[in-house]
Amino acid sequence: MRLDKPKLLSDALKQFLDRYPHQKKLRQGMVRAQWAEVVGPKIAEQTKEIYFQGNTLVCIVPNAVWRHEINANRFQIMQRLNEAIDHKVVHELRVSAY
């Protein structure tokens, strides 16, 4: 017979992540997975590449118009990405056009 109470899955996952040795990389992957949902389909469609350099999330877009659009909303995007994974992973968002 079990004497301990069942845990919420979200609590068990958070506890696992806190002990996981590569938690930073895992959380960065979670941020990348949330990108399209956070920024919406139009920006996600224009995003050609997204990756981390340290704590900076780098977003590559096809032209200066999209760079300006994302750059103007970067603080809101960073906040929403961090909230989506319940951890501050994105400290800066840098947008480049090619």
Phi, psi and omega in degrees: 000133179278136178256340180276151181281147176294147179260154171292144180300320180298322178291319179295319179295317178298318178297319177298312181299324179295334181259349184291128186295335181248039186297327180297312179296321180296316179293324176297321176296323178295321177298312180299322179292332181273350186310304185299320181292322182287314185273343180093166187293325183294312179291318180301322179294328181275345180285116182270332180203146176215129182204167179258140166238098187066235179264007181261127175270124182254130181239128179252127180234164188283342182205171184292332179297312179291324177302314180297316181301311181290319181299322180295334182249015189298323182292321177293319179297314179300315181298315181292323176296314179296321177293325181298329180251004176058041179196142180276101180251319181269111178264337180208148176238121179245131182244131179233147175247146179251000000 
